Amino acid sequence: MKKNLLLLSLLSVMFLISSCEEEKSNMPYIQQMKDTIFAGYPTVAGVTIDVQESTMLEVVLKDASLYNKTDADRQKVATSIGMMALRIFGKDNKLERGELLVSKDMPSGEIIPDDAKKTNINIDSLKKVTTN
């Protein structure tokens, strides 16, 4: 029983260490994406970017102007951000899908605001288009 508990504890620690290393390895890409979003979208007042398990990109924008636009307008921005991610993360990235969440406001402490409008970032489709 003690061996199983020790093994489980060891595996948990190894998982946490690998998760931290993955997060650190994505930090330069995430910062470059933030800088590029702020430069390309002047109405954006805040950006949060997270990469989960190397395959899922989550981008949260605080942008009242984009929040009030149509779903089609938000989809254009999601596609643009997806293309940006593929360019910044490089051709050998593991990204498969993503989500753009747009909010009017980002209260402190809230990762995903309650009012966020979600738009899919079709990274897998974008990869097929850019590799052909």
N, C-alpha and C positions, 0 to 999 in steps of 0.2 A: 504494500500500500504506500509506504514511504517512497519507494522508488518511482511509482507512478506519479505521485504528487511532485516529486523533485523533477521528473521528466516534463510534466506539464508546466511547471514553473519555468524551467529552462526554455521550453518552446515559446512560452509567452514573452519572456525577455528578448529572445531572438527576434520574434515578430515585431516587438516595439522598436528595437534597434533598427531593423530593416525599414520600418515605416518612417522613422526619423531621417535615415539616410536618403530615402526616396524624396522626402519633402525638401531636404537640403539641396538635392541635385536639381530639383525643379525651380528653386528660388531665382536663379538668374533669368530663366525664361519667363517666370511669372512677373518679375520686375520689368522686364523688357516689354511684355504685353501691357502692363499697366501704363508705362510711359507712352507707348504707341497709342493706346486708347485715349489717354488724356490729350495727346497731340492731335489725334484725328477727329475727336468728338468733343468740341469745346463746351457743350452743354452738360457734360458729365461732371458731377460734383464729387463722386466717390466710386471707387472700384474695389471689389474683393474678388480674388481669383483663387480657386482651389482645384487641385488635381487629385482625384481619388483613385487609388490602386493603379496609377499610371494610365488608366483607360478612360476616365470620366473627367471632363473639363467642366467646371462650374464657374460662371462669370456673373457677378452681381453688380449692376450699375445703378447708381443713384442719379437719375436724370428725369426730372419732371416733364421736360419737353418730349422725350422719347416715350415716356409712360403714357402720355396723352395721344400719341400717334396710333395709327392702325396696326393691326396684327401683321399686315404685309410689310409695313415699314420696319417693324421690329424683326421680322424674318430676314429682311435685307441686311440689317445690322448683325444679326446672328450669323449669317453666311459670311459676311465680311470678317467678323471676329474668328470664325472657324478657319478661314483662309489664313488669317494672321497667325493663328496658333500653329497651323501646319508649317508655315514659313519659319516661325521662331523656334519651335521645338525640333525642327529638322525632319528629314525624310524618314528616318528610322524610328520615329516616335511610336508609342503604343496606344495613342489616343484612338478611341473608337466612337465616342459619342460625347455630347455636351449639352449644356443648358445655359441659356441666357435668361437671367432674372432681372427685370427692370422695376425699380421702385421710385416713388416720388421722394421718399425720405429713407434714411438708414439710421434709425435710432441706435445709439451706442449700446453695445452688448448684443445686438440682434444680428445674427449671421445672415439669415434670410428674412427680410421684412415681411410682415403679414400681408401687405398690399401688393407684393411682387407679382408681376405678370410674367409667366414662363413661356419661353420660346425654345424649341429644340434647335441645337446646333448639329446638323447632320454631317459630322466629321467623316464617318465611313464613306458617305457618298462623295464628299469633297476630295477625299484621298483618291478615289477612283478617277475623278475628273482630272486631278492634277498629275496623276502618274501616267495617263494615256496621252 
